[in-house]
Structures are given as C-alpha cells and as structure tokens.
Amino acid sequence: MEDDNLDVKTFYEYLLNELDIGIHAVNEDGKTIIYNQKMMEIESMDKHEVLNKSPLEVFAFKDNQSSTLMDALRGTPRRNITQTYFNSRGKEITTINDTVPIIHNGKIKGAVEIVKDITKLKRTIEKTDLERKTKFTFDRMLGRSPAFLAVVQEARRASRTSSSVLLIGETGTGKEVFAKSIHNESARAAKPFISQNCAAIPESLMESTLFGTAKGAFTGAIDKPGLFEEANGGTLLLDEINSLSPHLQAKLLRVIQERTVRRVGGSQEKEIDVRLIATMNEDPIEAITHNRMRKDLYYRLSVVTLFLPPLRERTEDIELLTQGFIEKYNTLFNMEVTGVDEHVKEYFLHHDWPGNVRELEHIIEGAMNLVEEDIIQLSHLPGRITKRHAPQMPKQTPLKKKIDEAEQIYIKQLLQENGGNISKTARMLGLSRQSLQYRLKKYNI
C-alpha cells in the first residue's frame, strides 16, 4: 500500500517557500544549498542559477562591502545589516540581513542568511530626497539643439537682473520651467516664487487673488494679502496673461509702474518689490491687434522677451528628453526601463508634437504603465498616436508658415535696402519700431 505521508525534508522545503522572508544558506565550502522562493523574488534569480555556486560567483558587491553570508561562514555573525549589491544581470538590490554561522561540534558547517527586501523602500527614500533637493535650474535642462541653447543663454543673462520677462511659446514648451530657472539662478532665489494661471480663475475672483482684499470690502471679506504681497522680494509668474480682462490689465500695469499695491476695498498703498514674469502662448502682436493684450502692458512686460522653440523645431533634443523622462518615471514607478526601440525612435522623429515637450512626457508616462519588458515599443504608445505612424502623403505647408516665411524674406530685403536702419524700415512696413523689433527677434534676423 502506497505511503501518503510526507517526509520531514519535504515539509521543511514547503515551509521555506511559503515564508515571506528570503532564506539563503551555504555549506562549509561556500556553495548554496538553500535558496527559497522569496529569495528568488527579491534577487530576480532562478534557484538553478544560484544553487551549488558561491554567492561571489553570482552576485557583485560594491568596493567597500563584502558578502555578509560569506562573512558569517568565516565566523562573523551580522545582525540587522543593510547590504546593497547586484545580481548577475546588473539589477541593484538592497536588503536588511541577519546572518549567522551554523556551528556543529565546535566547527562551522555553513551559514544562513535571513533577508528582508528594502529595494523599493530605498528608492522611495531616494526619490523623496531628490524631490526635496531638486530645483529647476538651467543646468538641469535637457537639450542640445542650437535653438534651445540660444534661448537658455538669453534666459541665463536675464536671471542677473530684476527686469520683467515675457516668455512666448506654444503650450507644453516649458515656459514655467524657464521661469523657475530664472528665479532660482537670480538674487531672489531665497525669496518666494509664486505662480498663477490667469485663465484658471474667474474674472470675479482674479482681482482679489492678485491684489488681496481689505476687511469689509464686500460681504464676508477679510484682510487677505494677494499674490503680489505674497511674492514680495521674490518672483511672480502670471501664466497666460493675455487671458486677463482689459480692466485687470490696466490695474496690473499701474502696480508694475508704481511698485505699490492696494487691496480691493482698501485705501492704503503698500510698497512691493516683485519681479514679474509673464507667459503667452500666442503671437503678442496678434493679441494686441485683437484686443486681448494692452499695447502699453506688452511694452512694460517685454523688457526681456524669450521665444521658446516648439519641439518640432528641436528634434535633436527628442532622444535626450525621452531618456530623461524614462529615468524620471523609473524612479517614480520603481521600474527599470532602459529605453525605446528603433521603431519608436523613428516615430518620435517624424511626429509633429502639437503638445510639445509635455506631450512627449505624457506619452512616456503612459507607455511605462503598459510596458512589460525593459524596452518601450510602438504597441505601448496610445492608439490615437500610432494610427498616424503609417506612411502618409507628404504634408502641405500650412498657410501661416508660408505667410511667416514671406514676411521674413520681405523684412530682410527692406532692411538690406535701408542699410539696417530699423526706424526707416519700420516706416516703410507701416509698423511701429517696437513691432518690427519683435519680428526681428522672432525670426532671428
């Protein structure tokens, strides 16, 4: 009759593999004899890669560390020791180990290590420290294209003064990143940096948000500082400033010129020292023409004007940005994605990027939620994107681009005829000198 009873060895093996801690044991020759299921999960190794081998054959240790398991085999027990090492495929592992020699009849017959995995905890702590220490600076910006490097150089120069800055660029080109970098590399870096999207707040609330309120100004009103007072000594970023009403633009202009602010319903003027940085995602001349921007406010803000190039005009930077976003989300998601395959690279180079750098980041984030291996493939990109990857007929040049090209050629021609005289050229074009200077800078003439 067949015996259904399990032997003690089988019971022990079952127990070891059910434990939620790693168990790794070596014999007196330093060869692995026990390597449980949890240990395989922690180290991303199969037991057949480790059994009957020395840990030193399979794992790599940092220069200033040794294997705690081999130390125990030499008679040195270790308790609650943190160890960082690498498996045979280069994956970094961090554990807390309790390691003891196995002594029988006064002789060391092996060693056993009890392991707790803290790899994810270590990454979380590192990510928190990184976020706490990270400051937007020009040195951290990713890009090597001439267009990008030129605007970075101009922005660096602007950080040396307290003049107003106007950042012009399409949605997603990184205007806020530039504004924070200008602030962080200026003499105001230790003071507040406050950002407000002017399109995100209703008109009825925007005035009190900017300038504050005095008690009794309206029912329920309390004494409350506005953004200008909160940013005193530092920098105030007003995003999409052209979405402000003409009334608020007029009040904003007065505050900038007089360097004082009066709370809504109040009577006292308070002196302020605030550097103003504003952003727009449209041509300011068009905004002025269509009464979305006061001309006098534009002149006051555009002491320094920076045009941020769209991603389609800086394709040399796509690979750098892609890798940068992969590293960012590797940290956030505790993943180890190494890059994108050749098909994705090709697609990225031919995509027109209407959402610019922000769109690229969102695509990488989305892909890393789907990827199973260590490489992002076309199948991991959004369907709405990949449908456009198939070969298409050559695109026709948009009308606005054609008009801009014609305008650029005509301005260059008149400038040359007038010996570079801006005032004379502006009169011939029927433009103000300021409008012509804007175009010269826009077209890099």
C-alpha positions as CSV (number, residue, x, y, z in Angstrom):
1,M,0.0,0.0,0.0
2,E,1.4,3.4,-1.0
3,D,2.5,5.7,1.8
4,D,0.9,9.2,1.5
5,N,2.9,10.7,4.4
6,L,5.4,13.4,3.5
7,D,9.0,13.2,4.9
8,V,10.3,15.9,7.1
9,K,12.6,17.3,4.4
10,T,9.6,17.9,2.1
11,F,7.8,19.7,4.9
12,Y,10.8,21.9,5.5
13,E,11.1,22.8,1.8
14,Y,7.4,23.6,1.6
15,L,7.7,25.8,4.8
16,L,10.7,27.7,3.4
17,N,9.0,28.5,0.2
18,E,5.9,29.8,2.0
19,L,7.8,32.3,4.2
20,D,7.6,36.0,3.3
21,I,11.3,36.4,4.0
22,G,14.3,35.4,2.0
23,I,16.4,32.4,3.1
24,H,19.8,31.8,1.7
25,A,22.2,29.1,3.1
26,V,25.6,27.9,2.1
27,N,27.6,24.8,3.2
28,E,31.1,24.7,4.6
29,D,32.5,25.0,1.1
30,G,30.6,28.2,0.5
31,K,28.2,26.6,-2.0
32,T,24.5,27.5,-1.9
33,I,22.3,24.6,-0.6
34,I,19.1,26.5,0.3
35,Y,17.5,29.3,-1.8
36,N,13.8,29.8,-1.2
37,Q,11.1,31.2,-3.3
38,K,11.1,34.7,-1.6
39,M,14.8,34.9,-2.1
40,M,14.3,34.3,-5.9
41,E,11.8,37.1,-6.0
42,I,14.0,39.5,-4.1
43,E,17.0,38.9,-6.3
44,S,15.2,38.3,-9.6
45,M,17.1,35.0,-10.0
46,D,16.1,31.4,-10.6
47,K,17.3,28.9,-8.0
48,H,19.1,26.9,-10.7
49,E,21.3,30.0,-11.3
50,V,22.4,30.1,-7.6
51,L,22.3,26.5,-6.2
52,N,25.7,24.8,-5.8
53,K,27.5,28.1,-6.5
54,S,29.2,30.5,-4.3
55,P,27.4,33.9,-3.8
56,L,30.6,35.5,-5.0
57,E,30.2,33.8,-8.4
58,V,26.7,35.0,-8.9
59,F,26.5,38.5,-7.2
60,A,28.6,41.6,-7.3
61,F,29.2,43.8,-4.3
62,K,30.3,47.4,-4.0
63,D,34.0,48.1,-3.4
64,N,33.5,48.9,0.3
65,Q,31.2,45.9,1.0
66,S,31.5,42.1,1.2
67,S,29.0,39.4,1.2
68,T,27.5,39.2,4.7
69,L,26.8,35.5,4.1
70,M,30.5,34.7,3.3
71,D,31.5,36.8,6.3
72,A,29.3,34.6,8.5
73,L,30.9,31.5,7.0
74,R,34.2,32.9,8.3
75,G,32.8,33.1,11.8
76,T,31.4,36.7,11.8
77,P,27.7,36.9,12.6
78,R,25.9,40.0,11.4
79,R,22.6,41.4,12.7
80,N,20.3,44.0,11.0
81,I,22.9,44.9,8.4
82,T,21.9,46.8,5.3
83,Q,23.5,45.5,2.1
84,T,23.4,46.8,-1.5
85,Y,24.6,44.5,-4.3
86,F,23.8,43.5,-7.9
87,N,22.5,40.3,-9.4
88,S,24.1,38.7,-12.5
89,R,22.1,40.9,-14.8
90,G,23.2,44.1,-13.0
91,K,19.9,44.7,-11.1
92,E,20.6,46.7,-7.9
93,I,19.2,45.0,-4.7
94,T,19.1,46.4,-1.2
95,T,18.3,44.2,1.8
96,I,18.5,44.0,5.5
97,N,20.2,40.8,6.6
98,D,20.5,38.7,9.7
99,T,23.4,36.3,9.0
100,V,24.8,33.6,11.4
101,P,27.3,30.7,11.0
102,I,26.0,27.2,11.5
103,I,28.2,25.6,14.1
104,H,28.2,21.8,14.8
105,N,30.6,20.2,17.3
106,G,32.6,23.4,17.5
107,K,33.1,23.6,13.8
108,I,31.5,25.9,11.2
109,K,29.5,23.8,8.8
110,G,27.8,26.5,6.9
111,A,26.0,29.8,7.2
112,V,22.4,31.0,6.8
113,E,21.0,34.4,5.9
114,I,17.5,35.8,6.7
115,V,16.7,38.6,4.3
116,K,14.2,41.4,4.1
117,D,13.8,43.3,0.8
118,I,14.0,47.1,1.1
119,T,14.9,47.9,-2.5
120,K,11.6,49.7,-3.1
121,L,11.8,51.5,0.2
122,K,15.3,52.7,-0.6
123,R,14.2,54.0,-4.0
124,T,11.2,55.8,-2.3
125,I,13.5,57.5,0.2
126,E,15.9,58.5,-2.6
127,K,13.0,59.8,-4.7
128,T,11.7,61.9,-1.7
129,D,15.2,63.3,-1.1
130,L,15.6,64.1,-4.8
131,E,12.3,65.9,-4.9
132,R,13.2,67.8,-1.8
133,K,16.6,68.9,-3.2
134,T,15.6,69.3,-6.8
135,K,15.4,72.9,-8.0
136,F,14.8,73.9,-11.5
137,T,18.0,75.3,-13.0
138,F,19.4,75.8,-16.5
139,D,22.0,73.1,-15.8
140,R,19.2,70.5,-15.3
141,M,17.5,71.3,-18.6
142,L,17.8,68.7,-21.4
143,G,18.7,69.9,-24.8
144,R,21.5,70.4,-27.3
145,S,19.8,72.0,-30.3
146,P,21.0,75.4,-31.3
147,A,17.5,77.0,-30.9
148,F,17.2,75.6,-27.4
149,L,20.7,76.5,-26.3
150,A,20.3,80.1,-27.6
151,V,17.2,80.7,-25.5
152,V,18.8,79.2,-22.4
153,Q,21.7,81.6,-22.9
154,E,19.4,84.5,-23.1
155,A,17.4,83.4,-20.0
156,R,20.7,83.0,-18.0
157,R,21.5,86.6,-18.8
158,A,18.0,87.7,-17.8
159,S,18.5,86.0,-14.4
160,R,21.2,88.6,-13.5
161,T,18.6,91.4,-13.3
162,S,15.1,92.1,-11.9
163,S,13.6,93.3,-15.2
164,S,10.2,91.9,-16.3
165,V,10.4,88.9,-18.6
166,L,7.9,87.8,-21.2
167,L,8.0,84.1,-22.2
168,I,6.4,83.3,-25.5
169,G,5.8,79.8,-26.7
170,E,3.3,77.1,-27.6
171,T,1.5,75.1,-24.9
172,G,3.9,72.5,-23.5
173,T,7.2,74.1,-24.4
174,G,8.3,74.5,-20.8
175,K,7.6,78.2,-20.0
176,E,7.1,77.6,-16.3
177,V,10.4,75.6,-16.1
178,F,12.2,78.6,-17.7
179,A,10.5,81.0,-15.2
180,K,11.5,78.9,-12.2
181,S,15.1,78.5,-13.5
182,I,15.4,82.3,-14.0
183,H,14.2,82.8,-10.4
184,N,16.4,80.1,-8.9
185,E,19.5,81.5,-10.6
186,S,18.7,85.1,-9.6
187,A,19.5,87.0,-6.5
188,R,15.9,86.4,-5.5
189,A,16.3,82.6,-5.2
190,A,15.8,82.5,-1.5
191,K,12.6,84.5,-1.7
192,P,9.1,83.2,-2.8
193,F,8.3,82.0,-6.3
194,I,4.6,82.2,-6.9
195,S,2.8,81.0,-10.0
196,Q,-0.7,81.7,-11.1
197,N,-2.5,80.7,-14.3
198,C,-4.6,83.7,-15.3
199,A,-7.1,81.6,-17.3
200,A,-7.8,79.2,-14.4
201,I,-9.7,81.7,-12.1
202,P,-13.0,83.5,-12.9
203,E,-12.8,87.3,-13.6
204,S,-14.8,88.0,-10.4
205,L,-12.1,86.3,-8.2
206,M,-8.9,87.3,-10.2
207,E,-8.7,90.8,-8.9
208,S,-8.8,89.9,-5.2
209,T,-6.4,87.0,-5.9
210,L,-3.8,89.3,-7.4
211,F,-4.2,92.3,-5.2
212,G,-5.7,91.0,-2.0
213,T,-8.8,92.2,0.0
214,A,-9.5,94.6,2.8
215,K,-11.9,93.7,5.6
216,G,-15.4,95.0,4.7
217,A,-14.7,95.4,1.0
218,F,-17.7,93.1,0.4
219,T,-19.9,90.8,2.5
220,G,-17.6,88.3,4.2
221,A,-14.4,90.0,3.1
222,I,-11.4,89.7,5.4
223,D,-7.9,91.2,5.4
224,K,-6.1,89.0,3.0
225,P,-2.9,89.5,1.0
226,G,-2.9,89.0,-2.7
227,L,-0.2,87.3,-4.8
228,F,1.8,90.4,-5.2
229,E,2.2,90.8,-1.4
230,E,2.9,87.0,-1.0
231,A,5.6,87.2,-3.6
232,N,7.2,90.3,-2.1
233,G,11.0,90.1,-2.5
234,G,10.7,87.2,-5.0
235,T,9.1,86.4,-8.3
236,L,5.5,86.3,-9.5
237,L,4.7,84.2,-12.6
238,L,1.5,85.1,-14.4
239,D,0.7,82.4,-16.9
240,E,-1.5,83.1,-20.0
241,I,-1.5,86.8,-19.1
242,N,-3.4,87.6,-22.3
243,S,-6.5,86.0,-20.8
244,L,-6.8,88.8,-18.2
245,S,-9.6,91.3,-19.0
246,P,-8.6,94.8,-20.2
247,H,-9.7,96.2,-16.8
248,L,-7.3,93.9,-14.9
249,Q,-4.5,94.5,-17.3
250,A,-4.8,98.2,-16.6
251,K,-4.7,97.7,-12.9
252,L,-1.7,95.3,-13.3
253,L,0.1,97.9,-15.4
254,R,-0.4,100.5,-12.6
255,V,1.0,98.1,-10.0
256,I,4.1,97.4,-12.1
257,Q,4.8,101.1,-12.8
258,E,4.2,102.4,-9.3
259,R,5.6,99.3,-7.4
260,T,2.7,99.6,-5.0
261,V,-0.4,97.6,-4.5
262,R,-3.8,98.5,-3.0
263,R,-6.1,95.7,-1.7
264,V,-9.6,95.5,-3.1
265,G,-11.7,97.8,-0.9
266,G,-8.7,99.2,0.8
267,S,-7.3,102.7,0.9
268,Q,-3.6,102.2,1.7
269,E,-0.9,101.7,-0.8
270,K,1.7,99.1,0.1
271,E,5.2,99.1,-1.5
272,I,6.2,95.9,-3.1
273,D,9.4,94.5,-4.7
274,V,8.3,91.8,-7.1
275,R,9.9,90.6,-10.3
276,L,7.2,89.8,-12.8
277,I,7.5,87.0,-15.4
278,A,4.6,86.6,-17.8
279,T,3.8,83.9,-20.4
280,M,1.8,83.9,-23.6
281,N,1.0,81.0,-26.0
282,E,0.2,83.3,-29.0
283,D,1.9,86.0,-31.0
284,P,1.6,89.1,-28.9
285,I,1.2,91.3,-31.9
286,E,-1.9,89.3,-32.9
287,A,-3.1,89.5,-29.2
288,I,-2.8,93.3,-29.4
289,T,-4.5,93.5,-32.7
290,H,-7.5,91.5,-31.4
291,N,-7.6,93.5,-28.1
292,R,-6.6,90.5,-26.0
293,M,-3.5,92.4,-24.8
294,R,-3.0,96.1,-24.0
295,K,-0.2,97.5,-26.0
296,D,1.2,99.5,-23.1
297,L,1.2,96.4,-20.8
298,Y,3.0,94.4,-23.5
299,Y,5.8,97.1,-23.8
300,R,6.1,97.1,-20.0
301,L,6.4,93.3,-19.7
302,S,8.6,92.7,-22.7
303,V,11.8,94.3,-21.3
304,V,13.2,90.8,-21.9
305,T,11.3,88.6,-24.5
306,L,12.2,85.0,-24.9
307,F,10.7,82.8,-27.6
308,L,10.7,79.1,-26.6
309,P,11.0,76.9,-29.7
310,P,8.5,74.1,-30.2
311,L,9.7,70.5,-30.1
312,R,9.3,70.0,-33.8
313,E,12.0,72.7,-34.3
314,R,14.4,71.0,-31.9
315,T,14.3,67.3,-32.9
316,E,17.9,66.9,-31.9
317,D,16.6,67.0,-28.3
318,I,14.0,64.3,-28.5
319,E,16.3,61.4,-27.6
320,L,17.7,63.3,-24.6
321,L,14.2,64.2,-23.4
322,T,12.9,60.7,-23.9
323,Q,15.7,59.2,-21.8
324,G,15.2,61.9,-19.1
325,F,11.5,61.1,-18.8
326,I,12.2,57.4,-18.7
327,E,14.6,57.9,-15.8
328,K,12.1,60.1,-14.0
329,Y,9.3,57.5,-14.2
330,N,11.7,54.6,-13.4
331,T,12.2,56.4,-10.1
332,L,8.5,57.2,-9.6
333,F,7.3,53.7,-10.6
334,N,10.2,51.6,-9.3
335,M,10.8,50.3,-12.8
336,E,13.9,49.6,-14.8
337,V,13.0,50.5,-18.4
338,T,16.2,51.2,-20.4
339,G,14.9,52.9,-23.5
340,V,12.7,52.8,-26.6
341,D,13.1,50.5,-29.6
342,E,14.1,51.8,-33.1
343,H,10.5,52.0,-34.4
344,V,9.6,54.3,-31.5
345,K,12.7,56.4,-32.1
346,E,11.7,56.8,-35.8
347,Y,8.1,57.6,-34.9
348,F,9.2,60.3,-32.4
349,L,11.4,62.0,-35.0
350,H,8.6,62.2,-37.5
351,H,5.7,63.1,-35.2
352,D,4.7,66.8,-35.3
353,W,4.3,67.1,-31.5
354,P,1.4,69.6,-31.2
355,G,1.7,69.2,-27.4
356,N,5.5,69.7,-27.4
357,V,7.6,68.5,-24.5
358,R,4.6,68.0,-22.3
359,E,3.1,65.6,-24.9
360,L,6.3,63.6,-25.0
361,E,6.4,63.3,-21.2
362,H,2.7,62.1,-21.1
363,I,3.4,59.5,-23.9
364,I,6.4,58.1,-22.0
365,E,4.4,58.0,-18.7
366,G,1.5,56.2,-20.4
367,A,3.8,53.7,-22.1
368,M,5.5,52.9,-18.9
369,N,2.2,51.8,-17.5
370,L,1.9,49.2,-20.2
371,V,5.5,48.0,-20.8
372,E,6.3,44.5,-19.5
373,E,9.9,44.2,-20.6
374,D,12.7,46.9,-20.3
375,I,12.0,48.5,-23.8
376,I,9.2,50.7,-24.8
377,Q,7.7,49.6,-28.2
378,L,5.2,51.1,-30.6
379,S,2.5,48.9,-29.1
380,H,2.9,50.7,-25.8
381,L,2.1,54.1,-27.3
382,P,-1.5,55.4,-27.4
383,G,-3.7,54.2,-30.3
384,R,-4.6,57.7,-31.3
385,I,-0.9,58.3,-31.9
386,T,0.2,55.1,-33.6
387,K,-2.6,55.3,-36.2
388,R,-0.7,58.3,-37.6
389,H,2.5,56.3,-37.9
390,A,1.7,54.7,-41.2
391,P,3.3,56.3,-44.2
392,Q,1.3,59.3,-45.4
393,M,1.3,61.6,-48.4
394,P,3.8,64.5,-47.9
395,K,2.2,67.3,-45.8
396,Q,1.3,70.6,-47.4
397,T,3.0,73.6,-45.8
398,P,0.4,75.4,-43.5
399,L,-0.7,78.8,-44.7
400,K,0.6,80.6,-41.6
401,K,4.0,79.1,-42.1
402,K,4.0,80.3,-45.7
403,I,3.0,83.8,-44.6
404,D,5.7,83.9,-41.9
405,E,8.3,82.8,-44.5
406,A,7.2,85.5,-46.9
407,E,7.2,88.2,-44.2
408,Q,10.7,87.1,-43.1
409,I,12.1,87.4,-46.6
410,Y,10.4,90.8,-47.2
411,I,11.7,92.2,-43.9
412,K,15.3,91.0,-44.7
413,Q,15.0,92.6,-48.1
414,L,13.9,96.0,-46.8
415,L,16.4,96.0,-44.0
416,Q,19.2,95.4,-46.5
417,E,17.9,98.2,-48.8
418,N,17.8,100.6,-45.8
419,G,21.3,99.6,-44.6
420,G,20.0,98.0,-41.5
421,N,18.1,101.2,-40.4
422,I,15.3,99.8,-38.2
423,S,13.3,103.1,-37.9
424,K,13.2,103.7,-41.7
425,T,12.3,100.0,-42.4
426,A,9.5,100.1,-39.8
427,R,8.0,103.2,-41.5
428,M,8.1,101.5,-44.9
429,L,6.4,98.5,-43.5
430,G,3.8,100.5,-41.7
431,L,4.8,99.2,-38.3
432,S,6.0,100.7,-35.1
433,R,9.7,100.3,-34.3
434,Q,8.7,98.1,-31.4
435,S,6.6,95.8,-33.6
436,L,9.5,95.5,-36.1
437,Q,12.0,94.7,-33.3
438,Y,9.6,92.0,-32.1
439,R,9.6,90.4,-35.6
440,L,13.4,90.7,-35.9
441,K,13.7,88.7,-32.7
442,K,11.0,86.2,-33.6
443,Y,12.7,85.4,-37.0
444,N,16.2,85.7,-35.5
445,I,17.1,88.4,-38.1
